[in-house]
């Protein structure tokens, strides 16, 4: 969703369909659906104000995995370990 948003806003030059194909075919990544568990994890994130970013943090928080990001607000969140 974030890549779609950034791509449509012309903030990144990424083709969403190509990215999804690449990630889907990789053994290093997994596409996680935004399900009730992710939404509940995002609801607990109280130090990231923007909704899309909270969903990203919740997606990493729910399975307890670090997140790869250069976003300063997400990196400072106490709810997830950021790598960059």
C-alpha positions in Angstrom: 0.0 0.0 0.0 2.8 2.4 0.9 4.6 1.7 -2.4 1.4 2.2 -4.3 0.9 5.6 -2.5 4.5 6.7 -3.1 4.4 5.6 -6.7 1.2 7.4 -7.5 2.6 10.5 -5.8 5.6 10.2 -8.1 7.9 10.0 -5.0 9.4 6.7 -6.1 10.0 5.2 -9.5 8.7 1.7 -8.8 6.3 -0.4 -10.8 4.1 -2.0 -8.2 3.3 -5.1 -10.3 7.0 -5.7 -10.9 7.9 -5.3 -7.2 5.1 -7.7 -6.1 6.3 -10.3 -8.7 9.9 -9.9 -7.5 9.0 -10.2 -3.8 6.6 -13.1 -4.4 9.4 -15.1 -6.2 12.0 -14.4 -3.5 12.7 -16.7 -0.6 14.0 -13.8 1.4 10.6 -11.9 1.6 7.1 -12.7 2.4 4.0 -10.7 1.6 1.9 -10.5 4.8 -1.8 -9.7 4.4 -3.3 -6.8 6.4 -5.5 -9.0 8.6 -7.1 -8.5 12.0 -3.8 -9.4 13.8 -1.9 -6.7 11.9 -4.6 -4.1 12.5 -4.7 -4.9 16.3 -0.8 -4.6 16.4 -1.0 -1.3 14.5 -3.7 -0.1 17.0 -1.1 -0.5 19.8 1.5 1.8 18.0 1.2 5.1 19.9 4.4 6.8 18.7 3.8 6.8 14.9 1.1 9.3 14.0 0.5 8.6 10.3 -1.9 5.7 9.6 0.0 4.1 6.7 3.2 4.1 8.8 1.3 2.6 11.8 0.2 -0.3 9.5 3.8 -0.8 8.4 4.9 -0.9 12.0 2.0 -3.2 12.9 2.9 -5.5 10.1 6.4 -5.9 11.5 5.3 -5.9 15.1 2.8 -8.7 14.8 5.3 -11.4 13.8 8.1 -9.7 15.8 10.4 -9.0 12.9 12.7 -6.0 12.3 11.8 -3.5 9.7 14.0 -2.1 6.9 13.3 1.6 6.7 14.9 5.0 6.3 11.8 6.7 7.8 13.0 8.6 10.9 9.6 8.4 12.7 9.3 4.7 12.2 13.0 4.2 13.2 12.4 5.9 16.5 9.3 3.8 17.3 9.6 1.7 20.5 7.3 -0.9 18.9 9.7 -2.3 16.3 13.4 -2.7 15.6 14.4 -0.6 12.6 17.4 -1.6 10.4 19.0 0.9 8.0 
